[in-house]
Amino acid sequence: MQSPASSPDPRFCPNCSAPMQEQDRYCRQCGQRYSDGRVTFGELIREFVDAVFNFDSKIFRTLAALLVPGKLTREYFQGRHRTYLHPIRIFLVLTVLFMAMVAFNSSDVEVNLGSISKYTERDYLKGLTLAKFDTVRNELPPELLSPETDRAIDTLEDRLRQKLGKFQDTVYINSVLEIFQEDSDLNPILLRDMYELEPEELYDKYEIDGFLERLSVQQV
């Protein structure tokens, strides 16, 4: 006489301990999927994406409520929490988007500031060359000064300027600040001062007080 087949061991939900049938994949009591407790890396990624981006229709109701000043706040404080996204989730998503935008725009700022530094250094060297030329003229002995000497020096200076090309001897910090703000109004700063004075000396000489203005001076 054969013994009856042994029945399978009963299964219970790991979360709420409710009894489960052999064919059940989800608990009928709490809805959790049956698992032996091991979680794969793929499941972690799917859970994260689902938790952050699975907004269903709540996102559309939340965006519509945000268009009306104060509506979302009133709705939430009246207890209608399930209808809209949780404020913490909104904050986290907006923070991620904001940081992404800042990271993207900061690369443009670095490129612009780098280009400005390259051109100002070139113009500074040109201006320094002309300044040395003027120094030589002023240091000529009195016996060499004459109208013919002045005309010769003027001719040499004209040729030097033509060789150097156009350049500027000042820099406008507000052109850099346009990257950050629209209402910047600073006096021009001599390129020679930019390269020969310390930042603190520049701040005092040109009365630069604002944080962004000082930051821009350091970047040029």
C-alpha positions in Angstrom: 0.0 0.0 0.0 1.6 3.3 -1.2 1.7 6.2 1.2 -0.1 9.3 -0.1 2.1 12.0 -1.7 3.4 14.5 0.8 1.8 17.9 0.4 4.2 20.8 -0.3 5.3 22.9 2.6 3.0 25.9 3.2 4.2 29.3 2.1 3.8 32.5 4.0 4.4 36.1 2.9 7.8 37.3 4.2 6.3 40.7 4.8 3.0 40.1 6.7 3.1 36.3 7.3 -0.2 35.8 5.5 -0.6 32.3 4.0 0.0 32.0 0.3 -0.9 29.3 -2.3 1.9 27.6 -4.2 1.0 29.4 -7.4 0.7 32.8 -5.8 3.3 35.3 -6.9 2.0 38.2 -4.9 0.6 38.3 -1.4 -3.2 38.7 -1.3 -3.0 40.6 2.0 -0.3 43.2 1.5 0.5 42.9 -2.3 4.2 42.3 -1.9 5.8 39.9 -4.4 6.9 36.6 -3.0 10.7 36.3 -2.7 13.3 34.3 -0.9 14.9 37.5 0.3 17.6 37.8 -2.3 17.6 41.0 -4.3 19.5 41.3 -7.6 21.2 44.4 -8.8 18.7 44.7 -11.7 15.8 44.7 -9.3 17.5 47.5 -7.3 17.8 49.6 -10.4 14.2 48.9 -11.4 12.9 49.8 -8.0 14.9 53.1 -8.0 13.6 54.1 -11.4 10.1 53.2 -10.5 10.3 55.1 -7.2 11.6 58.3 -8.8 9.9 58.5 -12.2 6.7 56.4 -11.9 4.4 59.3 -11.3 1.3 57.9 -13.1 -1.3 60.6 -13.5 -0.3 62.5 -10.3 2.3 64.5 -12.1 -0.2 66.0 -14.5 -2.5 67.0 -11.6 0.4 68.4 -9.7 1.7 70.4 -12.6 -1.8 71.8 -13.3 -2.1 72.7 -9.6 1.2 74.5 -9.6 -0.1 76.8 -12.3 -2.6 78.2 -9.8 -0.8 80.1 -7.0 -1.4 78.5 -3.7 -3.7 75.7 -4.9 -1.3 72.8 -4.3 -0.5 74.1 -0.8 -4.2 74.4 0.1 -5.0 71.0 -1.4 -2.2 69.3 0.5 -3.1 70.9 3.8 -6.7 69.9 3.3 -5.6 66.3 3.4 -5.7 65.4 -0.3 -2.3 63.7 -0.3 -2.9 60.8 -2.6 -4.1 63.0 -5.5 -0.8 64.8 -5.9 2.9 64.0 -5.8 4.6 64.1 -2.4 6.4 67.5 -1.8 9.6 65.7 -1.0 9.6 63.9 -4.3 8.9 67.2 -6.1 11.8 68.8 -4.3 14.2 66.0 -5.1 13.3 65.9 -8.8 13.6 69.6 -9.2 16.9 69.6 -7.3 18.3 67.0 -9.7 17.1 69.0 -12.7 18.5 72.3 -11.3 21.9 70.7 -10.6 22.0 69.3 -14.2 21.2 72.7 -15.6 23.9 74.4 -13.5 26.5 71.8 -14.5 25.6 72.3 -18.2 25.7 76.1 -18.0 28.9 76.2 -15.9 30.9 74.6 -18.8 29.9 77.6 -21.0 30.9 80.0 -18.3 34.4 78.4 -18.0 34.8 78.5 -21.8 33.8 82.2 -22.0 36.1 83.2 -19.1 39.0 81.2 -20.6 38.5 83.0 -24.0 38.5 86.4 -22.2 41.7 85.6 -20.3 43.4 84.6 -23.6 42.6 87.8 -25.4 43.3 90.1 -22.5 46.7 88.6 -22.0 47.5 89.1 -25.7 46.4 92.7 -25.5 48.3 93.3 -22.3 51.5 92.1 -24.0 50.9 94.5 -26.9 50.3 97.4 -24.6 53.4 96.5 -22.6 55.5 96.7 -25.7 54.2 100.1 -26.6 54.7 101.2 -23.0 58.4 100.2 -23.2 58.7 102.1 -26.4 57.4 105.3 -24.7 59.8 104.7 -21.8 62.8 104.6 -24.2 61.6 107.9 -25.8 61.3 109.6 -22.5 64.7 108.5 -21.4 66.6 109.9 -24.4 69.4 112.3 -23.5 68.5 116.0 -24.1 71.2 116.3 -26.8 69.4 113.8 -28.9 66.0 115.5 -28.8 65.2 117.3 -32.0 62.2 117.6 -34.4 63.9 115.1 -36.7 64.3 112.7 -33.8 60.6 113.1 -32.8 59.5 112.4 -36.4 61.7 109.3 -36.6 60.3 108.0 -33.3 56.7 108.7 -34.4 57.3 106.8 -37.6 58.7 103.8 -35.7 55.8 103.9 -33.3 53.3 103.9 -36.2 55.0 100.9 -37.8 55.0 99.2 -34.4 51.3 99.8 -33.9 50.6 98.5 -37.4 52.6 95.3 -36.7 50.8 94.8 -33.4 47.4 95.4 -34.8 44.3 96.6 -32.9 44.2 95.9 -29.2 42.4 97.3 -26.1 44.2 98.6 -23.0 41.2 98.2 -20.7 38.9 95.4 -19.7 35.2 95.8 -18.8 34.3 93.3 -16.0 30.6 93.9 -16.7 31.1 92.0 -20.1 32.0 89.0 -18.0 29.2 89.5 -15.5 26.6 89.4 -18.3 27.0 85.7 -18.0 25.6 85.9 -14.4 23.5 89.1 -14.3 22.2 91.8 -16.6 22.5 94.9 -14.4 26.2 95.0 -14.0 27.9 98.5 -14.3 31.6 98.7 -13.5 34.3 101.2 -14.6 36.9 99.9 -17.1 40.0 98.4 -15.5 43.4 98.9 -17.1 44.9 95.7 -18.4 48.2 96.7 -16.9 46.6 96.9 -13.5 44.9 93.6 -14.0 48.2 91.8 -14.5 50.5 93.8 -12.2 48.3 94.4 -9.1 47.1 91.9 -6.5 43.3 91.3 -6.3 43.0 93.2 -3.1 44.7 96.2 -4.6 42.4 96.1 -7.6 39.3 96.0 -5.2 40.6 99.1 -3.4 41.6 101.1 -6.5 38.4 100.5 -8.5 36.1 100.2 -5.5 34.9 96.7 -6.3 32.7 95.4 -3.5 30.2 92.8 -4.9 30.9 89.1 -4.6 30.3 88.4 -8.3 32.3 91.4 -9.4 35.3 90.3 -7.3 34.9 86.7 -8.6 35.0 88.0 -12.2 38.1 90.0 -11.5 39.9 86.9 -10.3 38.8 84.9 -13.3 39.9 87.3 -16.0 
